[in-house]
Amino acid sequence: MGSSFPEIESCYPSVVKYAQIGYVVLAFFTALLLGALKGLLFGPVASFLFILGNAVVIIGLFPAHLVWTVNAVLKTNRFDAALKVVILLALPVVFSLWLALGVSGSILVGIGYGFFSPWVATFEAFRIDDHSRKFLHCLVDGTWATVKGSCTVVRDCADVCYHSYSQFLKEMQEGNSSHETQTIRLMVVPACIMVGLMGLLVELPLFTVISVVKSPYMLFKGWWRLLHDLVSREGPFLETVCVPIAGLAILLWPLIVVASIVLAIFSSIFVGLYGSIVVYQEKSFRRGIAYVVAMVAEFDEYTNDYLYLREGSCLPKPQFRKKISHHSSSFSVGSVHEPGGLFPPLHQQMPSPDGSPGMLIPNLVPTMSVQETIQEVKMVQIWEGMMRSCEVKGKGLIDVNAITMSDLKEWCSSSSNDSNNHAIIIGLGLPSYAILQSLLYSIKTGATGLVLSGGIEVTHLNGPQDRLFDWFFNPVIVLRDQIKAIKLGESELKFLEKFTLFGGNIQRMEAWENGSVVPQDMLRNAQIQAISRRLQGMTRSISKFPTYRRRYFKVVKTLMAYCLPMKEGMNPFQPEIYL
């Protein structure tokens, strides 16, 4: 925070320093009181909507989920009869866990979101540069936005439970020739059940004991790190505007420790149940028992590493895989950190060697400054860039009569993106077309990554360091390289655009004249169609992510509003376009 009077700052540096300290202290306690007051006033409302909405969605759709799943398992050709029987017998356990964890998780997250979101929003308001509006934002931020955010989370939860899950079951039920029929050895089923139950009985209490025993060290070590940064003005205390937020982190650190314990307990359930899969994969009851024992040692060892206690674990860690895989470098799922750093990145997840979930350990490393942070591309920016691209490309397609109002209306009224041709064009074709245009523009500009609609280039260096980003980014970059390698001509690119948008609908492809020519070379034609199918497959996968349908629904509504003026002034010789 710079001074408005440089001559005073040069003559009395200590006065300016103490004035800054006084401002920070005043801002901290003011934000603390305002945040607590807003949390008490709006927190109960937001928490009630959050908990009630998610509980109604989970419990209300529970019978439908059960019926849909049973129907999909019975009709799919991906499983043989024996495996179908085993899955049907395991469904009561799976759905019971989903019901219990879903409702209890909604209660815990709802309470935390409702009461602490206004608090955090109040502290964030102090980072606003406009001092004339800073106090107003401190009063307003985190009030109605928190209540609205609760409703948004409920909407996203409903979209995932209704649309995404039904789409997943539909894809599983349809199957295709590329998927081999999965079989199961019935002789292994009793051993799988025994090891799964044993994993629950062992992992749940031992994970709890380990996390509770080490929680005091995590608590005091975190406080020591934060207070050290406060005194030395490092990490989150490097910027003056961030000091109040970092002070809140000191107060809320015990809650973060408690959240880590709760997450460890939740993750132990899935880690224990994964023992059944190990038994089936390794065809050995003994190796399943070894997995149950080894996971306790793995959890103890990696919590020691994250908290910088002694290396290794005193607990036995038997080998449970036939082949020893060197996965020491694959445990990092998060930001890449320097070897010399004191702690790993914030909220990094510790997966187990087999991919089962682990404990979320919060990080105590000094965070980057505000200037360094804004250079990174966040996942929300990628979502917004993708939606903006769909909107811009959709308006261009409306201008050339490639998509119509009837396409947009049918998608909004359909329960699934694949229910009819109109829904396929809008639900899969338009997003795939937008991704294709981003890939072609990236190839044209020679970018090493993916160029979004706003001109931001996303690479592995500035992209979000999480698994969700990898699922989206890596296949897109591979496809970009494949398109670049086959060197399509201008007419072939136009044909690829048309085929991607309409999904092979011959009538719609013939109706849109974009200058494309069907390749006469059968190999070339097959390559183009394969790229189009991969694009639509990526779109199907992305459409299952939370927040996608809500964001894309806004894009479709915007395109419908864009269609209305065109419909009023449409060509009288082409009235059927908007029917």
C-alpha positions in Angstrom: 0.0 0.0 0.0 1.8 3.1 -1.2 1.6 6.5 0.6 -0.1 9.6 -0.9 2.5 11.8 0.6 6.0 10.7 -0.5 7.7 13.5 1.4 6.2 12.3 4.7 7.1 8.7 3.8 10.7 9.7 3.2 11.0 11.8 6.4 9.0 9.6 8.7 9.3 6.0 7.5 8.4 4.6 10.9 5.2 6.6 11.0 4.1 5.3 7.6 4.9 1.8 8.7 2.9 2.0 11.9 0.0 3.7 9.9 0.0 0.7 7.5 0.0 -1.7 10.4 -2.9 0.2 12.1 -4.8 0.2 8.8 -4.4 -3.6 8.4 -5.4 -4.3 12.0 -8.5 -2.1 11.7 -9.4 -3.6 8.4 -9.0 -7.1 9.8 -11.2 -6.6 12.9 -13.8 -4.7 10.8 -14.0 -7.5 8.3 -14.1 -10.0 11.1 -17.1 -8.4 12.8 -19.0 -7.7 9.5 -18.3 -11.2 8.2 -19.5 -12.8 11.4 -22.7 -10.6 11.4 -23.5 -11.5 7.8 -22.8 -15.1 8.5 -25.3 -15.1 11.3 -27.9 -13.3 9.2 -27.6 -15.0 5.8 -25.8 -18.2 6.8 -28.8 -20.1 8.1 -30.8 -19.2 5.0 -28.1 -20.3 2.6 -27.3 -23.5 4.5 -31.0 -24.4 4.7 -31.4 -24.0 0.9 -28.2 -25.9 0.3 -29.0 -28.8 2.5 -32.7 -29.0 1.7 -32.2 -28.7 -2.1 -29.4 -31.3 -2.3 -31.2 -33.7 0.0 -34.4 -33.4 -2.0 -32.5 -34.1 -5.2 -30.6 -37.0 -3.8 -33.5 -38.6 -2.0 -36.1 -37.7 -4.7 -34.1 -39.2 -7.5 -33.0 -42.2 -5.5 -35.8 -44.5 -6.8 -35.2 -43.3 -10.4 -31.5 -43.9 -10.0 -32.1 -47.4 -8.8 -34.5 -48.2 -11.6 -32.3 -46.6 -14.3 -29.2 -48.5 -13.1 -30.9 -51.9 -12.9 -32.4 -51.4 -16.3 -29.0 -50.3 -17.8 -27.2 -53.3 -16.3 -29.7 -55.8 -17.5 -29.8 -54.4 -21.1 -26.1 -53.6 -21.6 -23.9 -56.0 -23.7 -20.7 -55.0 -21.9 -21.2 -57.5 -19.1 -21.8 -61.2 -19.2 -24.6 -62.8 -17.2 -22.5 -63.7 -14.1 -21.1 -60.1 -13.8 -24.6 -58.7 -14.1 -25.7 -60.8 -11.2 -22.7 -59.7 -9.1 -23.4 -56.0 -9.9 -27.0 -56.3 -9.1 -26.2 -57.9 -5.7 -23.7 -55.1 -5.0 -26.1 -52.3 -5.9 -27.8 -52.1 -2.5 -24.4 -51.4 -0.8 -23.4 -48.9 -3.4 -26.7 -47.0 -3.3 -26.7 -47.1 0.5 -23.2 -45.5 0.5 -24.3 -42.9 -2.0 -27.4 -42.0 0.0 -25.5 -41.7 3.3 -22.5 -39.9 2.0 -24.5 -37.6 -0.3 -26.8 -36.4 2.4 -24.2 -36.2 5.2 -21.8 -34.4 2.8 -24.5 -31.9 1.8 -25.1 -31.1 5.5 -21.4 -30.6 6.3 -20.6 -28.6 3.1 -23.9 -26.6 3.4 -23.2 -25.5 6.9 -19.6 -24.5 6.0 -20.6 -22.7 2.9 -23.5 -20.8 4.4 -21.6 -19.5 7.4 -18.1 -19.0 6.1 -18.8 -17.8 2.5 -20.0 -14.3 3.8 -17.0 -14.1 6.0 -14.5 -14.8 3.2 -16.4 -12.4 0.8 -16.1 -9.6 3.4 -12.3 -10.1 3.6 -12.1 -10.3 -0.2 -13.8 -6.9 -0.5 -10.7 -5.3 1.1 -8.7 -6.2 -2.1 -10.8 -3.8 -4.2 -8.7 -0.9 -5.4 -11.6 1.6 -5.5 -11.5 2.9 -1.9 -14.8 4.8 -2.3 -16.7 1.6 -2.9 -14.7 -0.7 -0.7 -16.9 -0.2 2.4 -20.1 -0.7 0.3 -18.7 -4.0 -0.9 -17.8 -5.0 2.6 -21.4 -4.6 3.6 -23.0 -6.2 0.5 -20.6 -8.9 -0.7 -21.5 -12.4 0.6 -25.1 -11.6 1.4 -27.5 -12.3 -1.5 -24.6 -13.8 -3.5 -24.3 -16.5 -0.8 -28.0 -17.4 -1.0 -27.8 -17.3 -4.8 -24.7 -19.5 -4.7 -26.6 -22.1 -2.7 -29.3 -22.3 -5.3 -26.7 -22.6 -8.0 -25.1 -25.6 -6.3 -28.5 -27.2 -6.0 -29.1 -26.6 -9.7 -25.7 -28.2 -10.6 -26.3 -31.1 -8.3 -29.7 -31.7 -10.0 -28.1 -31.5 -13.5 -25.4 -34.1 -12.6 -27.9 -36.4 -10.9 -30.5 -36.2 -13.6 -28.8 -35.4 -16.9 -25.2 -36.5 -16.5 -26.0 -39.8 -14.7 -28.7 -40.8 -17.2 -26.4 -40.0 -20.1 -23.7 -42.2 -18.5 -26.1 -45.1 -18.1 -27.4 -44.6 -21.7 -23.8 -44.9 -23.1 -23.1 -47.9 -20.9 -26.4 -49.6 -22.1 -25.8 -48.9 -25.8 -22.1 -50.0 -25.8 -20.3 -50.6 -29.1 -18.2 -53.1 -30.9 -15.0 -51.6 -29.5 -15.8 -52.7 -26.0 -15.1 -56.3 -25.1 -17.6 -58.1 -22.9 -16.5 -58.0 -19.3 -16.6 -61.3 -17.4 -16.1 -62.3 -13.8 -14.9 -65.5 -12.1 -17.6 -66.5 -9.7 -15.1 -68.3 -7.5 -13.4 -65.0 -6.7 -16.6 -63.2 -5.6 -16.6 -64.6 -2.0 -13.0 -63.6 -1.5 -13.7 -60.1 -2.9 -16.6 -59.6 -0.5 -14.5 -60.8 2.5 -11.6 -58.5 1.6 -13.9 -55.5 1.0 -15.5 -55.9 4.4 -12.1 -56.5 6.0 -10.9 -53.3 4.4 -13.7 -51.3 5.9 -13.1 -52.8 9.3 -9.3 -52.0 9.1 -8.9 -48.8 7.1 -11.7 -46.8 8.7 -10.6 -47.0 12.3 -6.8 -46.9 11.5 -7.1 -43.9 9.1 -9.1 -42.1 11.8 -6.5 -42.8 14.5 -3.6 -41.8 12.3 -5.2 -38.5 11.2 -6.4 -37.7 14.8 -3.0 -38.4 16.3 -1.2 -36.2 13.8 -3.8 -33.4 13.8 -2.1 -31.5 16.7 1.1 -31.4 14.8 -0.6 -30.2 11.7 -2.4 -27.5 13.7 0.7 -26.1 15.4 2.9 -26.5 12.4 0.3 -24.6 10.3 0.1 -21.8 12.9 3.9 -21.6 13.0 4.1 -21.3 9.3 1.5 -18.6 9.0 2.8 -16.6 11.9 6.3 -16.9 10.5 5.1 -15.5 7.2 3.2 -12.7 9.1 6.3 -11.6 10.9 8.6 -11.8 7.8 5.9 -10.5 5.3 6.2 -13.5 3.1 3.8 -15.8 1.3 0.1 -14.7 1.8 1.4 -11.7 3.8 3.6 -10.3 1.0 0.8 -8.0 -0.3 -0.9 -5.6 2.1 -4.3 -6.3 0.6 -4.0 -10.0 1.3 -3.1 -9.6 5.0 -6.7 -9.6 6.3 -7.4 -12.7 4.3 -4.3 -14.4 5.6 -5.3 -13.4 9.2 -8.6 -15.1 8.6 -6.6 -18.2 7.6 -4.9 -18.2 10.9 -8.2 -18.1 12.7 -9.8 -20.8 10.5 -6.8 -23.1 10.5 -8.3 -25.4 13.2 -11.3 -25.9 11.0 -9.1 -26.8 8.0 -7.4 -29.4 10.2 -10.8 -30.8 11.2 -11.9 -30.9 7.6 -8.7 -32.9 6.8 -9.6 -35.5 9.4 -13.2 -35.8 8.1 -11.9 -36.2 4.5 -9.5 -38.9 5.7 -12.3 -40.8 7.3 -14.5 -40.5 4.1 -11.6 -41.6 1.9 -10.8 -44.6 4.0 -14.2 -46.1 3.0 -13.3 -46.2 -0.7 -9.7 -47.2 0.0 -11.0 -50.2 2.0 -13.6 -51.2 -0.6 -10.9 -51.1 -3.3 -9.4 -54.2 -1.8 -12.1 -56.2 -3.5 -10.9 -55.0 -6.9 -7.3 -55.9 -6.0 -8.4 -59.4 -5.2 -10.2 -59.7 -8.6 -7.3 -58.2 -10.5 -4.6 -60.2 -8.8 -6.7 -63.4 -8.5 -5.4 -63.8 -5.0 -7.0 -63.5 -1.6 -3.6 -63.2 0.0 -2.7 -60.2 -2.1 -6.0 -58.6 -1.1 -5.1 -58.9 2.5 -1.7 -57.5 1.8 -3.3 -54.5 0.1 -5.4 -53.8 3.3 -2.3 -53.9 5.4 -0.2 -51.9 3.0 -2.7 -49.1 2.6 -2.4 -48.2 6.3 1.4 -48.0 6.0 1.0 -45.9 2.8 -1.3 -43.5 4.5 1.0 -43.2 7.5 4.1 -42.7 5.3 2.6 -40.0 3.0 1.1 -38.0 5.9 4.6 -38.1 7.4 6.0 -36.8 4.1 3.4 -34.0 3.8 3.9 -32.9 7.4 7.7 -33.3 7.1 7.9 -35.8 9.9 10.3 -38.8 9.8 10.5 -40.6 6.5 8.8 -43.9 6.0 6.5 -45.7 8.3 7.0 -48.2 11.2 4.0 -50.2 9.9 4.4 -53.2 7.6 3.9 -52.6 3.9 3.7 -55.9 2.1 3.7 -56.0 -1.7 0.2 -56.6 -3.2 1.0 -56.4 -6.9 2.8 -59.0 -8.9 4.8 -56.3 -10.8 6.5 -53.6 -8.9 5.6 -50.3 -10.4 7.7 -47.2 -9.8 5.1 -44.7 -9.0 6.9 -42.5 -6.6 6.6 -39.6 -8.9 3.0 -40.2 -9.8 1.6 -39.4 -6.4 1.5 -35.7 -7.1 -1.9 -34.5 -8.2 -1.8 -30.8 -8.0 0.7 -28.0 -8.5 4.2 -28.8 -9.3 6.4 -27.7 -6.4 10.1 -27.2 -6.0 12.0 -30.0 -4.2 13.3 -27.5 -1.7 10.0 -26.2 -0.7 8.8 -26.7 2.8 5.3 -28.0 2.0 3.4 -29.3 -1.0 0.7 -27.3 -2.9 -2.6 -26.4 -1.2 -5.2 -29.1 -0.9 -3.2 -31.6 -2.8 -4.7 -35.1 -2.9 -2.7 -38.1 -1.9 -3.8 -41.0 -4.2 -2.8 -44.6 -3.4 -0.7 -46.6 -5.8 -3.7 -48.2 -7.4 -5.6 -45.0 -8.0 -7.9 -45.2 -5.0 -8.7 -41.9 -3.3 -6.6 -40.7 -0.4 -6.5 -37.9 2.2 -6.7 -34.3 1.2 -3.8 -32.7 3.1 -3.9 -28.8 3.2 -0.6 -27.2 2.4 1.3 -24.6 4.4 3.6 -23.4 1.7 3.8 -19.6 1.2 1.4 -18.8 -1.6 2.2 -16.6 -4.6 1.5 -12.9 -4.7 -1.5 -11.4 -6.4 0.5 -10.4 -9.5 1.8 -14.0 -9.9 -1.6 -15.6 -9.3 -3.4 -13.6 -12.0 -1.0 -14.9 -14.6 -2.4 -18.4 -14.2 -5.4 -19.6 -16.2 -8.0 -21.0 -13.9 -10.5 -23.7 -14.8 -13.4 -21.2 -14.6 -11.6 -19.1 -17.3 -11.5 -22.2 -19.5 -15.2 -22.9 -19.0 -16.0 -19.2 -19.7 -13.8 -19.3 -22.8 -15.4 -22.4 -24.1 -18.9 -21.0 -23.5 -18.0 -17.7 -25.1 -16.7 -19.6 -28.1 -20.0 -21.6 -28.4 -21.9 -18.3 -28.3 -19.8 -16.6 -30.9 -19.7 -19.5 -33.3 -23.4 -20.2 -32.7 -24.3 -16.6 -33.8 -22.2 -17.1 -36.9 -24.0 -20.3 -37.7 -27.4 -18.7 -37.1 -26.4 -15.9 -39.6 -25.8 -18.5 -42.3 -28.9 -20.5 -41.4 -26.9 -23.5 -40.4 -28.8 -23.8 -37.1 -32.3 -22.6 -36.4 -34.6 -21.6 -33.7 -36.3 -25.0 -33.8 -32.9 -26.7 -33.1 -32.4 -24.5 -30.0 -36.0 -25.0 -28.7 -35.8 -28.8 -29.2 -32.5 -29.0 -27.2 -34.1 -27.0 -24.3 -37.1 -29.2 -24.2 -35.3 -32.5 -24.5 -34.2 -34.4 -21.4 -31.1 -35.8 -23.2 -28.6 -34.4 -25.6 -29.0 -37.4 -27.9 -32.8 -37.7 -28.0 -33.3 -36.3 -31.5 -31.4 -34.7 -34.4 -32.1 -31.2 -33.2 -30.7 -32.0 -29.8 -27.6 -33.7 -31.3 -26.9 -30.6 -33.4 -27.1 -28.2 -30.4 -26.1 -30.5 -27.6 -23.1 -32.1 -29.3 -22.5 -30.5 -32.7 -22.2 -26.8 -31.6 -19.8 -27.4 -28.8 -17.7 -29.8 -30.9 -17.7 -27.2 -33.7 -16.5 -24.5 -31.3 -13.7 -26.8 -30.0 -12.7 -27.6 -33.6 -12.5 -23.9 -34.4 -10.2 -23.3 -31.4 -8.0 -26.2 -32.5 -7.8 -24.9 -36.1 -7.0 -21.4 -34.9 -4.3 -22.8 -32.6 -2.8 -24.7 -35.5 -2.9 -21.6 -37.7 -1.2 -19.3 -35.2 1.4 -22.0 -34.3 0.5 -22.0 -30.7 1.9 -24.7 -28.4 -1.3 -25.0 -26.5 -5.0 -24.2 -27.0 -6.0 -20.6 -27.8 -9.3 -19.7 -26.2 -11.9 -17.2 -27.6 -10.5 -14.4 -25.6 -7.0 -14.8 -27.0 -5.6 -16.6 -24.0 -3.3 -19.5 -24.8 -3.6 -22.4 -22.4 -0.7 -24.7 -21.9 0.5 -27.2 -19.3 2.6 -24.4 -17.7 -0.2 -21.8 -17.1 -3.2 -24.2 -16.9 -4.8 -25.4 -13.7 -2.8 -28.2 -12.1 -5.6 -30.7 -11.4 -7.0 -33.9 -12.8 -10.1 -32.2 -14.3 -7.9 -30.0 -16.5 -5.8 -33.0 -17.6 -9.0 -34.9 -18.6 -10.0 -32.0 -20.8 -6.7 -30.7 -22.1 -4.6 -33.7 -22.9 -7.0 -35.3 -25.4 -7.6 -32.0 -27.1 -3.9 -31.4 -27.6 -3.5 -34.9 -29.0 -6.3 -34.3 -31.4 -4.8 -31.0 -32.4 -1.6 -32.7 -33.3 -3.4 -35.3 -35.3 -5.3 -32.7 -37.3 -2.1 -30.9 -38.0 -0.3 -34.1 -39.1 -2.8 -35.1 -41.8 -2.7 -31.6 -43.4 -6.3 -31.2 -44.5 -7.0 -28.9 -47.5 -9.5 -26.0 -47.3 -12.4 -27.9 -48.7 -11.6 -30.9 -46.4 -11.6 -28.6 -43.4 -15.0 -27.2 -44.5 -16.3 -30.8 -44.7 -14.9 -31.6 -41.3 -16.7 -28.5 -39.9 -20.0 -29.6 -41.5 -19.7 -33.2 -40.4 -18.8 -32.2 -36.9 -21.7 -29.8 -36.6 -24.4 -32.1 -38.0 -23.0 -35.4 -36.8 -23.4 -37.1 -40.2 -27.0 -35.9 -40.8 -27.0 -36.0 -44.6 -30.1 -33.8 -45.1 -28.7 -31.0 -42.9 -25.3 -31.3 -44.4 -26.7 -30.9 -47.9 -28.8 -27.9 -46.9 -25.8 -25.9 -45.7 -23.5 -24.8 -48.5 -20.2 -23.8 -46.9 -17.9 -24.6 -49.8 -17.0 -28.1 -48.7 -16.4 -31.1 -51.0 -16.8 -34.7 -49.9 -13.3 -36.3 -50.1 -13.2 -39.0 -52.8 -10.3 -40.7 -51.1 -11.9 -43.3 -48.7 -9.0 -43.1 -46.3 -9.2 -39.3 -46.2 -12.9 -39.5 -45.6 -12.5 -42.0 -42.8 -9.9 -39.8 -41.1 -12.1 -36.8 -41.2 -15.1 -38.8 -39.8 -12.9 -40.3 -37.1 -11.8 -36.8 -36.0 -15.4 -35.6 -35.9 -16.4 -38.6 -33.8 -13.6 -38.0 -31.3 -14.6 -34.3 -31.0 -18.2 -35.4 -30.2 -17.0 -38.0 -27.8 -15.0 -35.3 -25.9 -18.1 -33.1 -25.8 -20.1 -36.0 -24.4 -17.5 -36.4 -21.6 -17.3 -32.7 -20.9 -21.1 -32.3 -20.8 -21.2 -34.6 -17.8 -19.1 -32.3 -15.7 -20.8 -30.2 -13.0 -21.8 -26.6 -14.0 -21.6 -27.5 -17.7 -25.3 -27.8 -18.5 -26.2 -24.6 -16.5 -23.6 -22.6 -18.3 -24.4 -24.0 -21.7 -28.2 -23.5 -21.1 -27.4 -19.7 -20.8 -25.6 -19.9 -24.1 -28.6 -21.5 -25.8 -30.9 -18.9 -24.3 -28.6 -16.1 -25.6 -28.7 -17.7 -29.1 -32.5 -18.0 -28.9 -32.7 -14.3 -28.1 -30.3 -13.6 -31.0 -32.7 -15.5 -33.3 -35.8 -13.4 -32.5 -34.8 -10.2 -34.4 -33.8 -12.4 -37.4 -37.1 -14.2 -37.2 -39.1 -10.9 -37.3 -37.2 -9.7 -40.3 -36.7 -13.0 -42.1 -36.8 -13.6 -45.8 -40.5 -14.2 -46.8 -39.3 -16.8 -49.3 -37.8 -18.9 -46.6 -40.4 -19.0 -43.8 -39.8 -22.7 -43.1 -36.4 -22.0 -41.6 -37.8 -21.0 -38.3 -40.7 -23.5 -38.1 
